Amino acid sequence: MTVRTRVAPSPTGDPHVGTAYIALFNLAFARQHGGEFLLRIEDTDQARSTKESEQTIYDSLRWLGLEWDEGPDVGGDKGPYRQSERREIYAEYIEKILASGHAFKCYRTAAELDELRAKKQEAGGFSALKYSDLKLDDKVVAERESANAPFVVRMHVPEEGVCTFSDMLRGDIEMDWGMIDCQILMKSDGMPTYHLANVVDDHLMEISHVIRGEEWLSSAPKHQLLYKYFGWDMPVLCHMPLLRNPDKSKLSKRKNPTSILYYQRMGFMPEALLNYLARMGWSMPDEREQFTRAEMFENFDIRRVSLGGPIFDQDKLSWLNSQWLRDLSEDEFMAKFVEWGLQSDSVKPVIKHIQPRVERLTDVVPLAGFLLSGMPDVTEESFAHKSVEKDAMVKQLQMGLWQLEAIRHWEKSEIQARLFALAKTQGVKVKDFLFAYFVAVAGTANSFSVLDSMEMIGPDMSRARVRHAIEVLGGISKKGMKKLDKEYRTVSEEIETQLRA
């Protein structure tokens, strides 16, 4: 059997270090066994998927030294490797599973589903919806079908008993079928859900081992059932421990920058970041901390993966990166620095903004240095403003951050449209509103256009600096965040209306 592994990211935002972590272990396992590693793009969420995000996935994984044997950009004989191009394939298998009686069309409305879940919760026990809960009278089904009412396709799931499946790291695992919903396989828009597409793609692409994060453990029974319904052999499963924040919570952008491109812009060497990700839950036989990708692959044994949640510690990463930097010769160090920060393509867009403001070349670094720095050295006093109170500023920054996270195409015009619209909803002058963003991004209000600055440093670093500013200003409590989120939903709808006008 040829070992074939894969990673399947969604092109819906900044490429996540968790994606690189899972990709690395899949690649290491494949190379250890002389196998093949695939990249598949899971872009069934067409409302959020973008070509720009897909390209950053390619760029960031390649920057780290993670290459694939088959994928959308390199081809292969098991494609297409974008799920959006496989819609007819999924439709074929939906018809097959309906015809076999292992799935059914569900015409339940959203209100009916809410009511069913509420009743299950009141009754106590498991709240998963089963066929006996969802079944409608034949007459009602016929009426809704004749009225072309929307429907989804759901799989049949046992109502009682225990599901047992095997995991490479955990052995046999048991889950009560009462915990498992009648999973939706096809949405009302005709697009497959992750679960159907995942199983069909892994089978047709001949994936032998599925190495993924442990958050997918609860999906394993559904996937095992689908393999059984289709009459296919299931790949070997291996669920890796999740990366975690220092407080042991799941790694999240609120507590730790998660974008691969953030670490690239911060000046981390790709070899160091890859080395650090390899140390997340795995160790070399001799326990040394610094090693190359080739050394990892030569010594890789997935049985050395520890199930304890690995802590993603930026201080430890910075220390490891310093070791890699110090191992460079002076010429290598200079070349790395020029490649990272002084390329013509990255410097040239800055010139038009600083050239009209300089009297001497010594003025360049003070004006543009923030573009090459990490987090600006700012304090709460840096944000002092004559007419905007601190609490209002934190609110404006957080709401603005949510708007920045909603941007699909990172361009000045889009950044401006969203922030200006937000300022309007808050009844704040644009100049006063943008003050906090100037300080957050450039470290000072006396800089050239913050909108241009954000476009140049990119979405990952821009958002990270806004998050940093919020923390410098005292942050937002859980209770405060919940309240603000509720207010933001109304604001967000108003902004979307403004943008469509």
Secondary structure, DSSP 4 states (H G I P E B T S, - for coil): ---EEEE---SSSSPBHHHHHHHHHHHHHHHHTT-EEEE-B----TTT--HHHHHHHHHHHHHTT---SBBTTTB-TT---BGGG-HHHHHHHHHHHHHTTSEEEE---HHHHHHHHHHHHHH-S-----HHHH---HHHHHHHHHTT---EEEE---SSSEEEEEETTTEEEEEEGGG----EEE-TTSPBPHHHHHHHHHHHTT--EEEEEGGGGGGHHHHHHHHHHHT-PPPEEEEEPPPB-TTSSBP-TTTS--BHHHHHHTT--HHHHHHHHHTSS---TT--S---HHHHHHH--GGG---S--B--HHHHHHHHHHHHHTS-HHHHHHHHHHHH--HHHHHHHHHHHGGG-SSGGGHHHHHGGGG-SS----GGGG--SS--HHHHHHHHHHHHHHHHT-SS--HHHHHHHHHHHHHHTT--HHHHHHHHHHHHHSSSSSS-HHHHHHHHHHHHHHHHHHHHHHHTT---HHHHHHHHHHHHHHHHHHHHHHH-
